[in-house]
Amino acid sequence: MKNIRHIFFDLDNTLWDHRKNAYLTIRDLFSKQQIATQYRIDFEEFHSAYHIINERLWEQIRDGEIDKDYLRKHRFYDTFLKFGVDDATLADYFEHHFLDEILNYNELVAGAIDLLNYLKSKDYKMHIISNGFQEVTERKCILSGISGFFETITSADSVNIRKPRPEIFEYSLGIAKADKSESILIGDDWIADVKGAQNFGIDVIFFDVLDENPQEVGLKFIKHLSEVKQYL
């Protein structure tokens, strides 16, 4: 792909292992509050329920159905409610400490550092486009040691627009001084990343972390970050 000069990455679950870091953080909070003892809730069942609820809420944010305040109020509250625990104070404790303590864990997706070093050696200009919160996105990059690879970091909060809407891509390419024809996005979300990039008019590599096995003709997709090297 000789024309590509700018690579735009999604962050969560593409480079920064949000699923693993969230799991470890919630497990710590669960233990500190002695949830298993007090409410006789199994952690793995709790985390599984939280994951489903949280993913759905993020889809609603992406689709413009709710805002981040609604997500923050409901993801733990609704999870506890599923186990018969109606306690807004407890849910608020989890939410407040989750946002602070998740950054104690900064596991990256397997192969992330190797890929970033490889792309840097090829003189690609790299950027982040995230649907996450601006401050948290920047801190994730800094604390995980990858901020130095990126020339720009665009978060949905900074422009109040989320992928897949074209405006966030337009904004990110604008501050990167990148043309569509020389840009490619790498991301793991089928709607936000793949369809968002395609509809905006830039190339995309789908990181198929959940083994969705897309059948779209001509689509570039990978199962491991190391496979990006076959395209770039």
N, C-alpha and C positions, 0 to 999 in steps of 0.2 A: 504494500500500500504506500506507494512512493509520495503521494500528495499529502499524506497526513503529517501534520506538525504539532497539533494540539490534541491532547488526550484529556477528556473530562471523566472523572471518576465519581460515581456515587460513593458514599462513605460507609454507612451502616450495612453490615453483612456483605459488603463488597471488599472493603479493606479492613475496617474496624469490626471485630467480631461482636456485634451487639448481642446476639442471642446468647453467646457464652458469658459475656460480661454481665448481662442482666440476670442470668441464671445464678451466677455466683453471688451477686449483690442481694438478690431476693432471698437466697438461702441464708445469708448472714442475718438479714433483718428478721426472717422467720425464726431463726434460732434465738436471737436476742430478745424477742418478744415472747418466746416460749409458746408459740402458736400450737405446736403439736400437742403439748401438755394441756394447755388451757382449753383448747377447742376441739382436740382430738381430730385434727386435720392432717392428713399425710402431705408432706411437702411436695412430692412429685405430682400428686393429683392437683394440688394448689397451683403449682407452676404451670402445669398443662392447661388448666382453666384460665390462668392469667394470660398465657401466651395467646390463646385463641381470642380472648376479649381484647387484648392490646392490639393485636394485628387488625381486628375488625375496626377498632376505633381509629387507627392510623389510616385505614382505607377510607373511612368517613372524612377524616381531615383532608386527605388527598383529593377527595371528590367534592370538597367544599360543603359538606353536610354539617360539620361541627367545627369548633375552634379548639385551640390547644388547651384552653382553660377547662373546657368540658372533658377532654381526654384526661387531664390531670386530676380532675375531681372523681372520675368514674372508673378508671382502669383497675384500681385496687378495691374501691368500694364495691363495684359490681362483682369482682372476684370473691371477696369475702361473703357477699350476699348469696352467691351461688352455694356457699357452704352453710347458709343459715345464720351468718354473723352480720347483723345490721349495726355497724359501728363506724360512723363517719370519722370520729377522732382517730381510731386505729388506722383507717384507710389513709387519713391525712398524714399520720406518722410515716407510713410506708412510702407515700408519694414524696414527702419532703426529703426523707433520708435516702430514698432511691436516687433522686437526681444528684445529690451530693456524693453519695458513696459509690455509685457506678463507676466514677472516674478513678476510684482506687484500683480498678481492674482495667487493663488496657491491652487485652489479648487481641492480636491481629489475626485475620483470616490466614490460613496456611498459604505460604508462598508470597505474601504481600510484599515483604521487604525485598525479597529476591527479585520480584517483578519490577518494583520501583527502581531498584538499582540498575536493572537491565535497561529499562526505558530511559533512565537518566544518561546511561552510557551511550545511548543512541541519539541524544540531544533532543528528545521530545520535550515539549513544554507541557507541564501537567497541572491540572486544576481539579477542584472539588465542586460538585453541585449536589447539595444535600437537602432533603425535605425536613431535616432536623432543626433544632433550635440553634440560633447563631452562636451564642456564647458556648453552649455545650459542644457544638461542632468544632469550634476552634480549639477548645480545651482538649477534646479527644485527639485531635491531630498533634497538639503540642505534647501531651502527656504520653502518647504512644510512640513519640519520636519520629513522626513522619511529616511534620509540618514543613520541614525544609525542602521537601520534594516539590511543593506546590507553589505556583506563582500567584494563584488566586483561589479564594475559598468563598463560594456563594452558598448561603443558607436561605431557605425559604423565608425565614423571619426577616432577613435583611431587605427583602423586596415585597414581603407580604403576599407572595405567590408561590404555589407549590407545583412541582412536576405532577402531572404531565403537561401543564399549561405552557404554551410556547413562550410566554413572556419571560419566564425564569431562564430559559435557554438563551433567549435574545439578550437578556441582561448579562448573563455569565460570559457569553461570547464577546459581548461588547467590552467588558472590563479586561478581558484577556486579549483584546485586539485580534480575534481569530475569525477567519471566514468559515462558513459552513463547509465548503469543499475541502478544507484542510483539517477538519475536526471529526473526532469520534468519541462516543460515550461508552463507558463500560459500567454496567449496573445489573442488579439482581432482581429488580421489580419489573414484572412484565408490562404493567400499565404505566407506571410513573417513568420508568427508564426506557424501555423498548418502544412502546407506542408513543411516548412523549418525544423521544428523539426522532423517530420516523416521521411523525406528524410535523415536527419542526423542520425536518429536512436535513438532518445530519446522520452519518453512519453510526451504527451501534453494535456492540458485542454484548450479548446476553449471558450473564453469569448464572447458569442454571443450577443454583445451589440446592434446590428442592426437587431436582430430577423431574421437572415438568415435561422434558423432552419435546420441545416445540417442533411442529411439523411445517413451519412457514418456509416456503421455498427461498433459498438464497440467504437465509438468516445466519449470521455468524454467532455461534454460541459455544460456551466452554463449560466444563465441569470443575476445572481446577485453574487457579490463576496462572499457573505456568503455561497453560495452553494459549494464552494471549500471544506468546512469542511466535506462534505460527501465522499470526496476522500482522504483527508489527515488528 
